[in-house]
Amino acid sequence: MKVCGVIAEFNPFHQGHAYLLEQAREKTGADVIVVVMSGNWVQRGEPAIEQKWSRAEVALQNGADVVIEMPTAVSCQATDLFARGAVEILQKVGCHFLAFGCESGDAAFFEVAVSQRNTIEKEISRFVEENRSLTFASQLTQLAVKEFGEASALAEALQSPNQQLGLAYAVENAKSEHPMQIVPITRVGSGHLDDALDKTAFASGTALRKALKGNRVEKVLREQLSYVQFDEEEYKNDWSSYWAILKSIVLRSTDEELRAIYQMEEGIENRLKEAVRTTLTIEECLQHLKNKRWSWARLQRLLVYVLLGITKMEMEDYWNAPIHQGKVLGFTLKGQKWLKNMREVESFNLITNYAAYKDERQESWDLLYDFWNPSKQISATVFKPIQVNKEIGF
């Protein structure tokens, strides 16, 4: 049984994602598509626009066969750790292929970019230390241009978020004793960060999230997201829902408590307290904190760690041990057959019996997500995986 892995957030699931899953199956001839999907807290440091079960179900109706939850300790991370955790899960469940969307490039292109990055690996730490006023992505891009030129594969692979993620996946995959075959799939339609919702066939997630929180009567939006119930309070969640509780947490915390939070560095806890006291919205707070060193996404991830109370010690303990289990959010009939075969794999436990599994920390993070999510749908205490027996499609 050939298995293709996909790493995703589906925030929200849109036509570009359906195209990715379709192309992944077509290009690999895979019998089963296994998706590792971010749960309720996503990579850019935000609450997902809708809870994980809704997004998993739509994915299963449109090309995925199994959806495994990416734990918050992995999903709400900078690119390298996000890739490391997700790739590790796909490798441990025995995927033969790793498909991902990108702006350009084929497998050979990413292999060259990985080779170039490995060549300068020892230089990266020194270069970063000497250029601390910039974000890590900017620092790495400057080093790539310095060593290999602007037209190099590595420099090109660092030019957009999807390219950077694709490179990170390829880097982590190459470290394995038995790497998956990477299958880059060129994106079509809008760019990853394009926020204009026009008549293009595949609007970006950024544009769709913006429209969902704004004018929901747009015809284009309804065509792009035919599964959304636009008369309900679904697919509206964002940071503004959590601003009041975040302020309360920051203002009641001591400096020592804030310094213990994961990624709280460079004395930013003092700036954070000032920002929370003097700003009225989450956007104003982030703008107050943002500089060349601290990007918007990095700051949002930090605020998620504060909100959820994730400490440096807690995250260190997590990453010091191999990932040994994953919670199955749902499956199709094909996926169910594959899961039965996976019971014989001893190195990784795919959890479908929730009664025998208890993760109080993750449940507490999901409870907080549920309480402030406008839809008020429950995600923290679900008793069994979603089972989809019919392919619906867009």
N, C-alpha and C positions, 0 to 999 in steps of 0.2 A: 504494500500500500504506500503510494507516494504522497508525501505530506509537505505542503508549502506553508511557511509561517509568515505572518504579517504583523507588524507593530503599529498600533493605531490609538487614536483618542476618540474619533467619531463625534466631534464636539461642535456642531451636531453631525450626524451621518448625512451625507449629501451625495449627489449624483457622481461626483468625482471619486468618492469612496467606492461606490458600486462599480465604477469603471476599473478602479485599481484591483478589486477582488476578481472581477471578470477576466482582466488581463493576466493576473497572477495564475489563475487556473489554466487559461489558454496557453500561456508561454511555458508553463512547467508540466502540463499534463497531470497535475496533482489530482488525486482522488479526494483529498481532504484539505480544506483551508482552515488552519488554526490561527486565530487572532489573539494576540496578547493586547488587551485594551486597558487604558487608564481607567481607574475607578472614578470616585467622585471628586478627586482633586487632580488637576492636570498639569502638564509640564511647564507651562508659562506662569504657574503660580496663581491659579484661579480655581474657584469652584466650577465644576462642569456645568454647562448651561442646562442640562437635565441629568437626572440621576442615572447611575450605571445600568440598571436593569432595562430601562427604556431604550438606551442606546444599543445595548447588547441585542435586544430583541429585533430591532430594525436591521442590524447587521446580519443576524441569522436569517432574516427574511430576504436578504439581498446579496447572498454569496458566501457568507462565512458558514462553516460547519461546526466549529467549536469556538467559544469565546472564553478566554481565561482572564481573570482580573489581574491587572498589574497593581501590586501593592502601592499604597501611598508613598512608602519609603523609596520606591523606584520612580513612580510616575511624576512626583513633584520634585524633580531634580534637574540640574543643568545637563546639557547634551550628553557628555561622556558617561555619567553615571546612569542616566536614563537608558542609554543604549546598552551599557554593560548589563544591567539587570534584565532588560527585556530580551536581549539576545541569549543570555544565560538560560532563561526559561524555555525559549524555543529550541535551543540545543538539547536541553535535558529531556524534552518530550519527543525528541527524535525527528525533528523537521529535516527534510532533505534540501529544501530551498528556502531562501529568505527574499521575499519580494518587498520593494518599497518604492514610493513615488519620488521623483526628482525632476529638476528642471531640464537637465541634460546629462548625457554620459551613459556609457554601457558598462558591463562588468569589467572590461579591460581598463577603462578610464579610472574606475574606483580602485582597481588593483594597483595602478601606477600611483594614485594619490596616497594609498595606504603605504606603499613602499617609501614614498618621499617623506611622509610623516614619521615613519619608523626611523628613517635616516637621521632626522633632527631631534628625535625624542630626548636625547640627553641635553640638547641645547635649550629646550623649551623652558624648563624651570629657571635657568639663568636669565634668559631673555625676558621672561615674565617679571622676574624680580627687578630688572633694570628699567622696566616700562610699566610701573604700577599704576600710572594715571589712566590706563586704558582698560577696556574689558578684555577678558581672555580671548574672545573670538577675534578682536582687533589685533591683539598681540600676536596671535598665531598667524593671522593673515600677513602681517608685516614681516614676520620671520620667513614665511613661505615665499613671499616676493623677494626678499633679500637673498635667500638661498637658491631658489629655482626660477625666479622671474615671474612677471605678471601673467604670462600665458601658460604657466605650469598647471598640471592637473590638480595639485594640492591647492594652489591659489584659487583656481576656478571652483573647486569643491567647497570653498569657504565663503562663497559669495551670496548665499541665500540660506534661510533656515532649513529648508528641505534638503539642500545639498549637504549642509553641515551634518544633519541627522544621518543621511545616507552614508557619508564618510565615517561617522562614528559607529554605525552598524557594521560597516565593512572592517573597520579597525578591530572591533571586539570579536567579530566572527573569525578573523584571520588568526587570532590568538588560540583558537581551539585546536585540539589534536585532530578532530574530524569536523572541519568547517562546513557550513551549509554552502550551497551554490547560490551566490547572490544574483538577483534578477531585478535590476533597476527598471522602472516603468516610467516613461516620460509623462509628466503632467500635461493635461490639456485644459483649456479654459483660462480662468483668471489665475494670477499669481497668488502665492500663499498669503501675502499680506495685503492684497488688493481689497479695499473696503467698500468699493462701489458695487452696488447690485444692479447689473445691467441685464441684457437679454442673452448673455453668453450661456452656452449649454451647461457649463460647470462653474458656478460661482464658488468663491473661496469660503472657507469656514469663517474667516474674519468678517467678510461681507454679510454672511448669513446671520451670524451672532448679532451684528450691529442692527440688521433689519428686524430680527426677532424681538429685540428690545425697543424697537421704534415703531415704524408704521407697518402693522401686520396686514393691512388690506392690499398691499402690493401684489399684483397678479404674478409677477416673476417669482416672488418669494413663495407663494402658494404652489407654483409649478415645481419649484426646486425641492420643496419639502412637503410632498403630498400626504405624508403620514402624520403630520402635526395637526392636533386638534386646536385650531386657532381661536376657538371661543373659550378655551380653558387656560389656566395659569401655568401651562407647561412651557418649557424652553424659554424661560425668562430669567433664569438665575444668573447672578453675577456678584462681583465683590460688594456692590452697594448694599446688598442684603445683610452683609456681615460687618459693616463698618462700625455700628454701635457697639457690638460685642467686642470687636478688636480694640476700640478705644478704651473700653472698660478694662480689658486685660492689661494693656500697656500701662495705663495710668495707675493701676493698683499693684503692679509688679515692681520689685526693688531692682536696682541696677544689677545686683548679683544674680537675681533670677533671670533677667533679660540676657545677661552675658552667658548664661548656661544654654541658651537656645541655639540650636544648630545654625551655623553660618552667620551668627552674630559676631562680626569682626570689625576691627579698625575703629572701635569706639562708636559705632553707628547707633548703639542703644541710646546715647545722649541726644543725637539728632532725631531719632525716632520719637522719643518722648516729647521733644519740642514740637515736632511736626504734628503729632496727634493733638497736642494742646492748642495749636494755633491754626489748624485747618478745619474745614467744614465737611469735606468729602474725601473719599478714598483717592480720587484723582488728584486733588490738591495736595494730599499727603505725599503721594508718590512723586509728584512734580517737585515738591519741596526737597525730597531726599535724592532725587536722580542727579547723577553727574557722570563724567566720562568713565569712572571706575564702576559705578553701580548702575547697571542698565535697568530698565523698567521691569523686565522679566525676572531678573535676579532679586530685585526688591520685592516683587509680588511673591516669589517663593519664600523669601524671608518672612513676609507677613503671614503666609500660610503656616510656617513653623511656629510663629508666635501664637497664632490663633489656636492651633492644635496642641501647643505645648510640647513640641518635639525638641528634645535636647541633643546636645552634641554627643553625650555618652550613649544615649539611646540609638542614634544613627550609627555611631562607631560600632556598637555591638552588632547591629544589623548587617553591616557590610563586612564585618570580620568573619562571617560564617557563610557557607554556600547557601543559595536559595534552594530549599529542598521540597517545597510544596506550592501549589497554586490552586486557587478557588475557581471552579468552573461556574461561569455565570449562566451558560446555556449551550444547547447543542441541537443539531438537526438529526434526522435518522442516520445519515452518513456519519455524522460526528459521534453518535451514540455507539455505532459499531467500532469506531476507532478507539473510543474511550474504554470499551471492554477489553481490547487488546492491550491497552496501556496499563491495565491492572497488574501485568506481569513485570513492569518496570520498577525495580526496587530503589533506584537512585532519586526518584522524584514522585511525590504523591499528588495526584490530581484529585481534589476534594469535590465530591458530589453529594456526600452524606453530611449535611451541615450540622446535624444533631451531634455528630461525633467530633465536631471541630469547633473550637472556641478561640477567637482572637479578640479579646476584650479591648485592646488598644485600637485596632482598626474599627471595631464596632462603635467605640466612643467618637471617633472622627466622623463616621458616617451618621451617627445620631445628631451631631452638631450640624452637619450638612443638611440633614432632613428638617431640623427644627426651623432653619432660616430660609430654606428653599421655598419660593413663592408657591410652587405646585403642591407642597405639603405631602408629596408621595413618600412612602416609606421605603427606604433602601437598606437600613441597618439590620432589620430582623426579618429576612425572607427565609423561608424554610426549605426550598428546593430550587434547583436550576430551572431556567426557562427551557421548555421543549417545543421546538418549532417543527411541525411535520409537513408544512406546505410552503413551497417557495412562492412568495407574493410578488416581489420585485416592484420597481417604480412604474 
